[in-house]
């Protein structure tokens, strides 16, 4: 039985891959510090709200097949 925890693969992709941290810097951060550096407020939901989805759909509407 595995205990719930952090998605370390995803966190490493953000810290090392997207933010360009060295492994040493990454592993010296707390998860909360990593979220702050990544621009994610601790305790916030990473899920998109309906309002955010609607705004995204308005900004980037789907094209009909003939509109390309």
N, CA, C and O atoms as a Maestro MAE file, in Angstrom:
{
 s_m_m2io_version
 :::
 2.0.0
}

f_m_ct {
 s_m_title
 :::
 protein
 m_atom[272] {
  # First column is atom index #
  i_m_mmod_type
  r_m_x_coord
  r_m_y_coord
  r_m_z_coord
  i_m_residue_number
  s_m_chain_name
  s_m_pdb_residue_name
  s_m_pdb_atom_name
  i_m_atomic_number
  :::
  1 25 0.847 -1.190 0.000 1 A "UNK " " N  " 7
  2 3 0.000 0.000 0.000 1 A "UNK " " CA " 6
  3 2 0.876 1.231 0.000 1 A "UNK " " C  " 6
  4 15 1.729 1.389 0.874 1 A "UNK " " O  " 8
  5 25 0.675 2.105 -0.970 2 A "UNK " " N  " 7
  6 3 1.509 3.305 -1.027 2 A "UNK " " CA " 6
  7 2 0.800 4.471 -0.341 2 A "UNK " " C  " 6
  8 15 -0.417 4.628 -0.439 2 A "UNK " " O  " 8
  9 25 1.574 5.262 0.335 3 A "UNK " " N  " 7
  10 3 1.026 6.424 1.032 3 A "UNK " " CA " 6
  11 2 0.849 7.577 0.061 3 A "UNK " " C  " 6
  12 15 1.635 7.719 -0.876 3 A "UNK " " O  " 8
  13 25 -0.175 8.408 0.267 4 A "UNK " " N  " 7
  14 3 -0.333 9.572 -0.596 4 A "UNK " " CA " 6
  15 2 0.844 10.513 -0.389 4 A "UNK " " C  " 6
  16 15 1.394 10.587 0.710 4 A "UNK " " O  " 8
  17 25 1.224 11.215 -1.413 5 A "UNK " " N  " 7
  18 3 2.358 12.115 -1.284 5 A "UNK " " CA " 6
  19 2 2.449 13.040 -2.465 5 A "UNK " " C  " 6
  20 15 1.451 13.352 -3.114 5 A "UNK " " O  " 8
  21 25 3.637 13.466 -2.729 6 A "UNK " " N  " 7
  22 3 3.892 14.397 -3.816 6 A "UNK " " CA " 6
  23 2 4.175 13.641 -5.104 6 A "UNK " " C  " 6
  24 15 4.702 12.529 -5.085 6 A "UNK " " O  " 8
  25 25 3.824 14.251 -6.201 7 A "UNK " " N  " 7
  26 3 4.164 13.712 -7.517 7 A "UNK " " CA " 6
  27 2 5.569 14.236 -7.828 7 A "UNK " " C  " 6
  28 15 5.730 15.273 -8.472 7 A "UNK " " O  " 8
  29 25 6.579 13.502 -7.361 8 A "UNK " " N  " 7
  30 3 7.961 13.974 -7.481 8 A "UNK " " CA " 6
  31 2 8.386 14.139 -8.932 8 A "UNK " " C  " 6
  32 15 9.136 15.060 -9.255 8 A "UNK " " O  " 8
  33 25 7.919 13.262 -9.807 9 A "UNK " " N  " 7
  34 3 8.270 13.380 -11.226 9 A "UNK " " CA " 6
  35 2 7.786 14.723 -11.773 9 A "UNK " " C  " 6
  36 15 8.537 15.416 -12.460 9 A "UNK " " O  " 8
  37 25 6.553 15.092 -11.479 10 A "UNK " " N  " 7
  38 3 6.003 16.364 -11.958 10 A "UNK " " CA " 6
  39 2 6.744 17.547 -11.327 10 A "UNK " " C  " 6
  40 15 7.044 18.530 -12.006 10 A "UNK " " O  " 8
  41 25 7.036 17.448 -10.030 11 A "UNK " " N  " 7
  42 3 7.760 18.536 -9.366 11 A "UNK " " CA " 6
  43 2 9.164 18.704 -9.950 11 A "UNK " " C  " 6
  44 15 9.637 19.827 -10.124 11 A "UNK " " O  " 8
  45 25 9.826 17.584 -10.253 12 A "UNK " " N  " 7
  46 3 11.161 17.663 -10.858 12 A "UNK " " CA " 6
  47 2 11.085 18.262 -12.265 12 A "UNK " " C  " 6
  48 15 11.971 19.018 -12.665 12 A "UNK " " O  " 8
  49 25 10.029 17.927 -13.017 13 A "UNK " " N  " 7
  50 3 9.875 18.509 -14.351 13 A "UNK " " CA " 6
  51 2 9.714 20.017 -14.266 13 A "UNK " " C  " 6
  52 15 10.259 20.751 -15.090 13 A "UNK " " O  " 8
  53 25 8.970 20.481 -13.272 14 A "UNK " " N  " 7
  54 3 8.801 21.929 -13.091 14 A "UNK " " CA " 6
  55 2 10.114 22.562 -12.652 14 A "UNK " " C  " 6
  56 15 10.593 23.504 -13.283 14 A "UNK " " O  " 8
  57 25 10.696 22.049 -11.577 15 A "UNK " " N  " 7
  58 3 11.896 22.668 -11.006 15 A "UNK " " CA " 6
  59 2 13.125 22.562 -11.884 15 A "UNK " " C  " 6
  60 15 13.765 23.568 -12.191 15 A "UNK " " O  " 8
  61 25 13.451 21.361 -12.285 16 A "UNK " " N  " 7
  62 3 14.676 21.139 -13.055 16 A "UNK " " CA " 6
  63 2 14.447 21.404 -14.536 16 A "UNK " " C  " 6
  64 15 15.251 22.071 -15.187 16 A "UNK " " O  " 8
  65 25 13.336 20.874 -15.068 17 A "UNK " " N  " 7
  66 3 13.075 21.008 -16.497 17 A "UNK " " CA " 6
  67 2 12.655 22.396 -16.923 17 A "UNK " " C  " 6
  68 15 13.280 22.990 -17.802 17 A "UNK " " O  " 8
  69 25 11.595 22.928 -16.308 18 A "UNK " " N  " 7
  70 3 11.042 24.202 -16.761 18 A "UNK " " CA " 6
  71 2 11.715 25.424 -16.141 18 A "UNK " " C  " 6
  72 15 11.881 26.450 -16.801 18 A "UNK " " O  " 8
  73 25 12.098 25.312 -14.877 19 A "UNK " " N  " 7
  74 3 12.720 26.462 -14.215 19 A "UNK " " CA " 6
  75 2 14.243 26.448 -14.300 19 A "UNK " " C  " 6
  76 15 14.897 27.428 -13.945 19 A "UNK " " O  " 8
  77 25 14.810 25.330 -14.775 20 A "UNK " " N  " 7
  78 3 16.253 25.251 -14.981 20 A "UNK " " CA " 6
  79 2 17.091 25.163 -13.715 20 A "UNK " " C  " 6
  80 15 18.262 25.543 -13.718 20 A "UNK " " O  " 8
  81 25 16.507 24.671 -12.646 21 A "UNK " " N  " 7
  82 3 17.262 24.534 -11.398 21 A "UNK " " CA " 6
  83 2 18.241 23.374 -11.508 21 A "UNK " " C  " 6
  84 15 17.989 22.395 -12.210 21 A "UNK " " O  " 8
  85 25 19.342 23.499 -10.815 22 A "UNK " " N  " 7
  86 3 20.236 22.351 -10.708 22 A "UNK " " CA " 6
  87 2 19.596 21.375 -9.727 22 A "UNK " " C  " 6
  88 15 18.787 21.785 -8.894 22 A "UNK " " O  " 8
  89 25 19.942 20.093 -9.811 23 A "UNK " " N  " 7
  90 3 19.393 19.138 -8.843 23 A "UNK " " CA " 6
  91 2 19.673 19.547 -7.395 23 A "UNK " " C  " 6
  92 15 18.830 19.358 -6.519 23 A "UNK " " O  " 8
  93 25 20.849 20.103 -7.152 24 A "UNK " " N  " 7
  94 3 21.191 20.518 -5.782 24 A "UNK " " CA " 6
  95 2 20.223 21.590 -5.278 24 A "UNK " " C  " 6
  96 15 19.733 21.513 -4.152 24 A "UNK " " O  " 8
  97 25 19.956 22.580 -6.114 25 A "UNK " " N  " 7
  98 3 19.021 23.642 -5.726 25 A "UNK " " CA " 6
  99 2 17.628 23.055 -5.525 25 A "UNK " " C  " 6
  100 15 16.963 23.350 -4.532 25 A "UNK " " O  " 8
  101 25 17.186 22.217 -6.475 26 A "UNK " " N  " 7
  102 3 15.853 21.613 -6.379 26 A "UNK " " CA " 6
  103 2 15.680 20.867 -5.067 26 A "UNK " " C  " 6
  104 15 14.696 21.080 -4.360 26 A "UNK " " O  " 8
  105 25 16.623 19.995 -4.733 27 A "UNK " " N  " 7
  106 3 16.462 19.154 -3.551 27 A "UNK " " CA " 6
  107 2 16.651 19.915 -2.248 27 A "UNK " " C  " 6
  108 15 16.326 19.390 -1.183 27 A "UNK " " O  " 8
  109 25 17.166 21.138 -2.304 28 A "UNK " " N  " 7
  110 3 17.280 21.953 -1.095 28 A "UNK " " CA " 6
  111 2 16.043 22.797 -0.835 28 A "UNK " " C  " 6
  112 15 15.940 23.424 0.220 28 A "UNK " " O  " 8
  113 25 15.094 22.827 -1.782 29 A "UNK " " N  " 7
  114 3 13.845 23.556 -1.589 29 A "UNK " " CA " 6
  115 2 12.831 22.688 -0.854 29 A "UNK " " C  " 6
  116 15 12.835 21.464 -0.985 29 A "UNK " " O  " 8
  117 25 11.971 23.329 -0.087 30 A "UNK " " N  " 7
  118 3 10.815 22.629 0.448 30 A "UNK " " CA " 6
  119 2 9.750 22.619 -0.652 30 A "UNK " " C  " 6
  120 15 9.816 23.440 -1.566 30 A "UNK " " O  " 8
  121 25 8.778 21.716 -0.587 31 A "UNK " " N  " 7
  122 3 7.711 21.740 -1.589 31 A "UNK " " CA " 6
  123 2 6.989 23.090 -1.660 31 A "UNK " " C  " 6
  124 15 6.617 23.533 -2.747 31 A "UNK " " O  " 8
  125 25 6.791 23.741 -0.519 32 A "UNK " " N  " 7
  126 3 6.129 25.049 -0.519 32 A "UNK " " CA " 6
  127 2 6.998 26.077 -1.245 32 A "UNK " " C  " 6
  128 15 6.480 26.884 -2.016 32 A "UNK " " O  " 8
  129 25 8.303 26.059 -1.011 33 A "UNK " " N  " 7
  130 3 9.196 26.981 -1.716 33 A "UNK " " CA " 6
  131 2 9.158 26.742 -3.222 33 A "UNK " " C  " 6
  132 15 9.161 27.692 -4.005 33 A "UNK " " O  " 8
  133 25 9.123 25.479 -3.626 34 A "UNK " " N  " 7
  134 3 9.048 25.154 -5.049 34 A "UNK " " CA " 6
  135 2 7.765 25.706 -5.662 34 A "UNK " " C  " 6
  136 15 7.792 26.277 -6.753 34 A "UNK " " O  " 8
  137 25 6.644 25.538 -4.967 35 A "UNK " " N  " 7
  138 3 5.381 26.077 -5.471 35 A "UNK " " CA " 6
  139 2 5.449 27.587 -5.614 35 A "UNK " " C  " 6
  140 15 4.970 28.137 -6.605 35 A "UNK " " O  " 8
  141 25 6.039 28.264 -4.636 36 A "UNK " " N  " 7
  142 3 6.164 29.717 -4.706 36 A "UNK " " CA " 6
  143 2 7.033 30.153 -5.884 36 A "UNK " " C  " 6
  144 15 6.683 31.092 -6.598 36 A "UNK " " O  " 8
  145 25 8.157 29.478 -6.089 37 A "UNK " " N  " 7
  146 3 9.053 29.794 -7.198 37 A "UNK " " CA " 6
  147 2 8.341 29.554 -8.533 37 A "UNK " " C  " 6
  148 15 8.556 30.286 -9.499 37 A "UNK " " O  " 8
  149 25 7.492 28.526 -8.577 38 A "UNK " " N  " 7
  150 3 6.768 28.195 -9.799 38 A "UNK " " CA " 6
  151 2 5.561 29.110 -10.018 38 A "UNK " " C  " 6
  152 15 4.902 29.024 -11.054 38 A "UNK " " O  " 8
  153 25 5.268 29.979 -9.059 39 A "UNK " " N  " 7
  154 3 4.145 30.894 -9.204 39 A "UNK " " CA " 6
  155 2 2.808 30.297 -8.818 39 A "UNK " " C  " 6
  156 15 1.762 30.776 -9.256 39 A "UNK " " O  " 8
  157 25 2.834 29.248 -7.996 40 A "UNK " " N  " 7
  158 3 1.612 28.593 -7.553 40 A "UNK " " CA " 6
  159 2 1.451 28.854 -6.064 40 A "UNK " " C  " 6
  160 15 2.342 28.537 -5.277 40 A "UNK " " O  " 8
  161 25 0.320 29.430 -5.674 41 A "UNK " " N  " 7
  162 3 0.095 29.736 -4.268 41 A "UNK " " CA " 6
  163 2 -0.107 28.452 -3.475 41 A "UNK " " C  " 6
  164 15 -0.931 27.618 -3.850 41 A "UNK " " O  " 8
  165 25 0.636 28.282 -2.382 42 A "UNK " " N  " 7
  166 3 0.450 27.087 -1.561 42 A "UNK " " CA " 6
  167 2 -0.996 26.973 -1.100 42 A "UNK " " C  " 6
  168 15 -1.607 27.962 -0.695 42 A "UNK " " O  " 8
  169 25 -1.533 25.773 -1.162 43 A "UNK " " N  " 7
  170 3 -2.905 25.546 -0.739 43 A "UNK " " CA " 6
  171 2 -3.934 25.822 -1.814 43 A "UNK " " C  " 6
  172 15 -5.117 25.537 -1.623 43 A "UNK " " O  " 8
  173 25 -3.508 26.371 -2.944 44 A "UNK " " N  " 7
  174 3 -4.461 26.638 -4.019 44 A "UNK " " CA " 6
  175 2 -4.681 25.368 -4.822 44 A "UNK " " C  " 6
  176 15 -3.849 24.461 -4.844 44 A "UNK " " O  " 8
  177 25 -5.802 25.338 -5.465 45 A "UNK " " N  " 7
  178 3 -6.111 24.185 -6.310 45 A "UNK " " CA " 6
  179 2 -5.448 24.378 -7.662 45 A "UNK " " C  " 6
  180 15 -5.477 25.474 -8.222 45 A "UNK " " O  " 8
  181 25 -4.850 23.317 -8.189 46 A "UNK " " N  " 7
  182 3 -4.251 23.394 -9.511 46 A "UNK " " CA " 6
  183 2 -5.289 23.131 -10.597 46 A "UNK " " C  " 6
  184 15 -5.015 23.290 -11.787 46 A "UNK " " O  " 8
  185 25 -6.482 22.729 -10.171 47 A "UNK " " N  " 7
  186 3 -7.533 22.457 -11.137 47 A "UNK " " CA " 6
  187 2 -8.090 23.768 -11.690 47 A "UNK " " C  " 6
  188 15 -8.214 24.757 -10.967 47 A "UNK " " O  " 8
  189 25 -8.417 23.760 -12.957 48 A "UNK " " N  " 7
  190 3 -8.986 24.933 -13.602 48 A "UNK " " CA " 6
  191 2 -10.454 25.057 -13.215 48 A "UNK " " C  " 6
  192 15 -11.186 24.068 -13.217 48 A "UNK " " O  " 8
  193 25 -10.884 26.277 -12.882 49 A "UNK " " N  " 7
  194 3 -12.286 26.504 -12.573 49 A "UNK " " CA " 6
  195 2 -13.077 26.653 -13.871 49 A "UNK " " C  " 6
  196 15 -12.502 26.849 -14.941 49 A "UNK " " O  " 8
  197 25 -14.375 26.560 -13.764 50 A "UNK " " N  " 7
  198 3 -15.233 26.725 -14.948 50 A "UNK " " CA " 6
  199 2 -15.054 28.128 -15.535 50 A "UNK " " C  " 6
  200 15 -15.023 28.293 -16.754 50 A "UNK " " O  " 8
  201 25 -14.937 29.129 -14.671 51 A "UNK " " N  " 7
  202 3 -14.745 30.507 -15.125 51 A "UNK " " CA " 6
  203 2 -13.439 30.632 -15.908 51 A "UNK " " C  " 6
  204 15 -13.403 31.285 -16.951 51 A "UNK " " O  " 8
  205 25 -12.365 30.010 -15.412 52 A "UNK " " N  " 7
  206 3 -11.079 30.049 -16.109 52 A "UNK " " CA " 6
  207 2 -11.156 29.318 -17.450 52 A "UNK " " C  " 6
  208 15 -10.589 29.772 -18.443 52 A "UNK " " O  " 8
  209 25 -11.861 28.184 -17.473 53 A "UNK " " N  " 7
  210 3 -12.033 27.447 -18.722 53 A "UNK " " CA " 6
  211 2 -12.804 28.275 -19.740 53 A "UNK " " C  " 6
  212 15 -12.423 28.335 -20.909 53 A "UNK " " O  " 8
  213 25 -13.880 28.912 -19.306 54 A "UNK " " N  " 7
  214 3 -14.667 29.753 -20.222 54 A "UNK " " CA " 6
  215 2 -13.831 30.906 -20.768 54 A "UNK " " C  " 6
  216 15 -13.929 31.234 -21.950 54 A "UNK " " O  " 8
  217 25 -13.007 31.526 -19.918 55 A "UNK " " N  " 7
  218 3 -12.144 32.620 -20.374 55 A "UNK " " CA " 6
  219 2 -11.126 32.117 -21.389 55 A "UNK " " C  " 6
  220 15 -10.846 32.801 -22.374 55 A "UNK " " O  " 8
  221 25 -10.575 30.938 -21.163 56 A "UNK " " N  " 7
  222 3 -9.614 30.343 -22.082 56 A "UNK " " CA " 6
  223 2 -10.277 30.005 -23.415 56 A "UNK " " C  " 6
  224 15 -9.701 30.241 -24.477 56 A "UNK " " O  " 8
  225 25 -11.484 29.453 -23.358 57 A "UNK " " N  " 7
  226 3 -12.216 29.121 -24.583 57 A "UNK " " CA " 6
  227 2 -12.567 30.382 -25.374 57 A "UNK " " C  " 6
  228 15 -12.568 30.362 -26.605 57 A "UNK " " O  " 8
  229 25 -12.862 31.472 -24.675 58 A "UNK " " N  " 7
  230 3 -13.167 32.737 -25.359 58 A "UNK " " CA " 6
  231 2 -11.907 33.302 -26.019 58 A "UNK " " C  " 6
  232 15 -11.964 33.825 -27.132 58 A "UNK " " O  " 8
  233 25 -10.790 33.195 -25.338 59 A "UNK " " N  " 7
  234 3 -9.533 33.720 -25.874 59 A "UNK " " CA " 6
  235 2 -9.017 32.879 -27.034 59 A "UNK " " C  " 6
  236 15 -8.446 33.419 -27.982 59 A "UNK " " O  " 8
  237 25 -9.212 31.564 -26.972 60 A "UNK " " N  " 7
  238 3 -8.731 30.646 -27.995 60 A "UNK " " CA " 6
  239 2 -9.874 29.739 -28.470 60 A "UNK " " C  " 6
  240 15 -9.911 28.555 -28.136 60 A "UNK " " O  " 8
  241 25 -10.799 30.299 -29.245 61 A "UNK " " N  " 7
  242 3 -11.951 29.494 -29.686 61 A "UNK " " CA " 6
  243 2 -11.533 28.385 -30.630 61 A "UNK " " C  " 6
  244 15 -10.563 28.514 -31.377 61 A "UNK " " O  " 8
  245 25 -12.288 27.283 -30.583 62 A "UNK " " N  " 7
  246 3 -12.064 26.190 -31.531 62 A "UNK " " CA " 6
  247 2 -12.468 26.663 -32.920 62 A "UNK " " C  " 6
  248 15 -13.442 27.398 -33.078 62 A "UNK " " O  " 8
  249 25 -11.723 26.242 -33.907 63 A "UNK " " N  " 7
  250 3 -12.051 26.582 -35.294 63 A "UNK " " CA " 6
  251 2 -12.881 25.464 -35.890 63 A "UNK " " C  " 6
  252 15 -12.674 24.288 -35.591 63 A "UNK " " O  " 8
  253 25 -13.827 25.848 -36.742 64 A "UNK " " N  " 7
  254 3 -14.530 24.833 -37.521 64 A "UNK " " CA " 6
  255 2 -13.541 24.261 -38.504 64 A "UNK " " C  " 6
  256 15 -12.572 24.932 -38.859 64 A "UNK " " O  " 8
  257 25 -13.754 23.055 -38.950 65 A "UNK " " N  " 7
  258 3 -12.818 22.382 -39.847 65 A "UNK " " CA " 6
  259 2 -12.520 23.191 -41.107 65 A "UNK " " C  " 6
  260 15 -11.411 23.105 -41.634 65 A "UNK " " O  " 8
  261 25 -13.449 23.951 -41.589 66 A "UNK " " N  " 7
  262 3 -13.236 24.715 -42.809 66 A "UNK " " CA " 6
  263 2 -12.553 26.060 -42.606 66 A "UNK " " C  " 6
  264 15 -12.271 26.754 -43.583 66 A "UNK " " O  " 8
  265 25 -12.277 26.448 -41.349 67 A "UNK " " N  " 7
  266 3 -11.731 27.775 -41.061 67 A "UNK " " CA " 6
  267 2 -10.209 27.834 -41.001 67 A "UNK " " C  " 6
  268 15 -9.648 28.917 -40.831 67 A "UNK " " O  " 8
  269 25 -9.537 26.715 -41.135 68 A "UNK " " N  " 7
  270 3 -8.077 26.712 -41.008 68 A "UNK " " CA " 6
  271 2 -7.512 27.515 -42.112 68 A "UNK " " C  " 6
  272 15 -6.294 27.656 -42.212 68 A "UNK " " O  " 8
  :::
 }
 m_bond[271] {
  # First column is bond index #
  i_m_from
  i_m_to
  i_m_order
  :::
  1 1 2 1
  2 2 3 1
  3 3 4 2
  4 3 5 1
  5 5 6 1
  6 6 7 1
  7 7 8 2
  8 7 9 1
  9 9 10 1
  10 10 11 1
  11 11 12 2
  12 11 13 1
  13 13 14 1
  14 14 15 1
  15 15 16 2
  16 15 17 1
  17 17 18 1
  18 18 19 1
  19 19 20 2
  20 19 21 1
  21 21 22 1
  22 22 23 1
  23 23 24 2
  24 23 25 1
  25 25 26 1
  26 26 27 1
  27 27 28 2
  28 27 29 1
  29 29 30 1
  30 30 31 1
  31 31 32 2
  32 31 33 1
  33 33 34 1
  34 34 35 1
  35 35 36 2
  36 35 37 1
  37 37 38 1
  38 38 39 1
  39 39 40 2
  40 39 41 1
  41 41 42 1
  42 42 43 1
  43 43 44 2
  44 43 45 1
  45 45 46 1
  46 46 47 1
  47 47 48 2
  48 47 49 1
  49 49 50 1
  50 50 51 1
  51 51 52 2
  52 51 53 1
  53 53 54 1
  54 54 55 1
  55 55 56 2
  56 55 57 1
  57 57 58 1
  58 58 59 1
  59 59 60 2
  60 59 61 1
  61 61 62 1
  62 62 63 1
  63 63 64 2
  64 63 65 1
  65 65 66 1
  66 66 67 1
  67 67 68 2
  68 67 69 1
  69 69 70 1
  70 70 71 1
  71 71 72 2
  72 71 73 1
  73 73 74 1
  74 74 75 1
  75 75 76 2
  76 75 77 1
  77 77 78 1
  78 78 79 1
  79 79 80 2
  80 79 81 1
  81 81 82 1
  82 82 83 1
  83 83 84 2
  84 83 85 1
  85 85 86 1
  86 86 87 1
  87 87 88 2
  88 87 89 1
  89 89 90 1
  90 90 91 1
  91 91 92 2
  92 91 93 1
  93 93 94 1
  94 94 95 1
  95 95 96 2
  96 95 97 1
  97 97 98 1
  98 98 99 1
  99 99 100 2
  100 99 101 1
  101 101 102 1
  102 102 103 1
  103 103 104 2
  104 103 105 1
  105 105 106 1
  106 106 107 1
  107 107 108 2
  108 107 109 1
  109 109 110 1
  110 110 111 1
  111 111 112 2
  112 111 113 1
  113 113 114 1
  114 114 115 1
  115 115 116 2
  116 115 117 1
  117 117 118 1
  118 118 119 1
  119 119 120 2
  120 119 121 1
  121 121 122 1
  122 122 123 1
  123 123 124 2
  124 123 125 1
  125 125 126 1
  126 126 127 1
  127 127 128 2
  128 127 129 1
  129 129 130 1
  130 130 131 1
  131 131 132 2
  132 131 133 1
  133 133 134 1
  134 134 135 1
  135 135 136 2
  136 135 137 1
  137 137 138 1
  138 138 139 1
  139 139 140 2
  140 139 141 1
  141 141 142 1
  142 142 143 1
  143 143 144 2
  144 143 145 1
  145 145 146 1
  146 146 147 1
  147 147 148 2
  148 147 149 1
  149 149 150 1
  150 150 151 1
  151 151 152 2
  152 151 153 1
  153 153 154 1
  154 154 155 1
  155 155 156 2
  156 155 157 1
  157 157 158 1
  158 158 159 1
  159 159 160 2
  160 159 161 1
  161 161 162 1
  162 162 163 1
  163 163 164 2
  164 163 165 1
  165 165 166 1
  166 166 167 1
  167 167 168 2
  168 167 169 1
  169 169 170 1
  170 170 171 1
  171 171 172 2
  172 171 173 1
  173 173 174 1
  174 174 175 1
  175 175 176 2
  176 175 177 1
  177 177 178 1
  178 178 179 1
  179 179 180 2
  180 179 181 1
  181 181 182 1
  182 182 183 1
  183 183 184 2
  184 183 185 1
  185 185 186 1
  186 186 187 1
  187 187 188 2
  188 187 189 1
  189 189 190 1
  190 190 191 1
  191 191 192 2
  192 191 193 1
  193 193 194 1
  194 194 195 1
  195 195 196 2
  196 195 197 1
  197 197 198 1
  198 198 199 1
  199 199 200 2
  200 199 201 1
  201 201 202 1
  202 202 203 1
  203 203 204 2
  204 203 205 1
  205 205 206 1
  206 206 207 1
  207 207 208 2
  208 207 209 1
  209 209 210 1
  210 210 211 1
  211 211 212 2
  212 211 213 1
  213 213 214 1
  214 214 215 1
  215 215 216 2
  216 215 217 1
  217 217 218 1
  218 218 219 1
  219 219 220 2
  220 219 221 1
  221 221 222 1
  222 222 223 1
  223 223 224 2
  224 223 225 1
  225 225 226 1
  226 226 227 1
  227 227 228 2
  228 227 229 1
  229 229 230 1
  230 230 231 1
  231 231 232 2
  232 231 233 1
  233 233 234 1
  234 234 235 1
  235 235 236 2
  236 235 237 1
  237 237 238 1
  238 238 239 1
  239 239 240 2
  240 239 241 1
  241 241 242 1
  242 242 243 1
  243 243 244 2
  244 243 245 1
  245 245 246 1
  246 246 247 1
  247 247 248 2
  248 247 249 1
  249 249 250 1
  250 250 251 1
  251 251 252 2
  252 251 253 1
  253 253 254 1
  254 254 255 1
  255 255 256 2
  256 255 257 1
  257 257 258 1
  258 258 259 1
  259 259 260 2
  260 259 261 1
  261 261 262 1
  262 262 263 1
  263 263 264 2
  264 263 265 1
  265 265 266 1
  266 266 267 1
  267 267 268 2
  268 267 269 1
  269 269 270 1
  270 270 271 1
  271 271 272 2
  :::
 }
}
